[in-house]
Amino acid sequence: METLTEVTWLPVCQTSDVPADGGACALVAGEQVAIFNFARRGEWYATQNLCPHKQQMILARGMIGSTGEACEPKVACPYHKRTFSLLTGECLNADECAIQTYPVRIENDTVYIGWA
């Protein structure tokens, strides 16, 4: 049986705070969260900002793109080149730990992160 978790939507920034096809960092409930505006696809994503490879708060400055036949959205750590799925958080090119992902919604030019 699946357990449903209540999600609280927290406002974290304005859409104008996040560059098109780039990322920005926000402090959410005491944790650094990377927010990505994948403008080429018209999509928004959020993950933890911590790269698990070297324990650096850097993912918000990573390069975003797509991989595979399904064009899965990903972010590449700018220092270590590890890539992570923006959908699932899975490391796509190494045996690293996965990263946390968060649901995102946009309302009235405000970016909200789903926080459980």
C-alpha positions as CSV (number, residue, x, y, z in Angstrom):
1,M,0.0,0.0,0.0
2,E,1.4,3.4,-1.0
3,T,1.6,6.1,1.6
4,L,0.7,9.6,0.5
5,T,2.7,12.5,1.9
6,E,1.1,15.9,2.3
7,V,3.0,18.5,0.3
8,T,3.3,22.1,1.4
9,W,3.9,24.6,-1.4
10,L,6.5,27.2,-0.4
11,P,7.2,30.4,-2.4
12,V,10.9,30.6,-3.0
13,C,11.5,33.3,-5.6
14,Q,10.1,35.2,-8.6
15,T,10.5,33.7,-12.1
16,S,12.7,36.7,-13.0
17,D,15.2,35.6,-10.3
18,V,16.1,32.5,-12.3
19,P,17.9,33.0,-15.7
20,A,16.4,31.4,-18.8
21,D,18.0,28.0,-19.4
22,G,19.9,28.3,-16.2
23,G,19.6,27.9,-12.4
24,A,19.6,29.8,-9.2
25,C,19.9,28.8,-5.5
26,A,17.3,29.5,-2.8
27,L,17.3,28.8,0.9
28,V,14.2,26.7,1.6
29,A,13.4,25.6,5.2
30,G,17.1,25.9,6.0
31,E,18.3,23.9,3.0
32,Q,19.9,25.1,-0.3
33,V,17.7,24.2,-3.3
34,A,18.7,24.6,-6.9
35,I,15.9,25.9,-9.1
36,F,16.1,25.5,-12.9
37,N,14.3,27.4,-15.6
38,F,14.5,25.1,-18.6
39,A,13.1,27.8,-20.9
40,R,13.9,25.9,-24.2
41,R,11.4,23.2,-23.0
42,G,9.1,25.6,-21.0
43,E,9.7,23.5,-17.8
44,W,10.9,24.2,-14.3
45,Y,12.7,21.9,-11.9
46,A,14.2,21.9,-8.4
47,T,16.8,19.7,-6.8
48,Q,19.1,19.8,-3.8
49,N,22.0,22.2,-4.4
50,L,24.6,19.8,-3.0
51,C,26.6,17.7,-5.5
52,P,27.1,14.4,-3.7
53,H,30.4,13.7,-5.5
54,K,32.6,16.2,-3.6
55,Q,30.0,17.6,-1.2
56,Q,29.9,21.1,-2.7
57,M,26.9,23.4,-3.0
58,I,27.2,24.0,-6.7
59,L,24.4,22.3,-8.8
60,A,22.4,25.6,-9.3
61,R,25.3,26.8,-11.4
62,G,25.4,23.6,-13.5
63,M,24.6,23.2,-17.2
64,I,21.1,21.9,-18.1
65,G,20.3,19.8,-21.1
66,S,18.7,16.6,-22.3
67,T,20.0,13.1,-22.7
68,G,18.9,9.8,-24.4
69,E,16.2,9.0,-26.9
70,A,13.5,10.2,-24.4
71,C,15.3,13.6,-24.1
72,E,15.4,13.3,-20.3
73,P,16.2,16.7,-18.7
74,K,19.5,16.7,-16.7
75,V,21.9,19.0,-14.9
76,A,25.7,18.6,-15.0
77,C,27.8,19.6,-12.0
78,P,30.0,22.4,-13.3
79,Y,33.1,21.1,-11.4
80,H,32.8,17.4,-11.6
81,K,30.8,16.8,-14.7
82,R,28.5,14.3,-13.0
83,T,25.0,14.5,-14.5
84,F,21.8,14.0,-12.7
85,S,18.2,13.5,-13.9
86,L,16.0,16.6,-13.2
87,L,13.0,14.2,-13.1
88,T,14.3,11.5,-10.7
89,G,17.6,12.7,-9.3
90,E,19.4,9.6,-10.5
91,C,23.1,10.0,-11.4
92,L,23.3,9.3,-15.1
93,N,27.0,8.9,-15.7
94,A,28.5,7.3,-12.5
95,D,27.7,5.3,-9.5
96,E,27.1,8.3,-7.3
97,C,24.1,8.7,-5.0
98,A,21.0,10.2,-6.4
99,I,20.0,13.8,-5.6
100,Q,16.7,15.0,-4.1
101,T,14.2,16.5,-6.5
102,Y,11.2,18.6,-5.7
103,P,8.0,19.4,-7.5
104,V,7.7,23.0,-8.9
105,R,4.8,25.1,-9.8
106,I,4.5,28.7,-11.1
107,E,1.7,31.0,-10.1
108,N,1.6,34.7,-10.8
109,D,5.3,34.8,-11.6
110,T,6.2,33.2,-8.2
111,V,8.1,29.9,-8.1
112,Y,6.8,27.4,-5.5
113,I,8.6,24.3,-4.3
114,G,6.6,21.3,-3.0
115,W,8.0,20.5,0.4
116,A,7.0,17.3,2.3
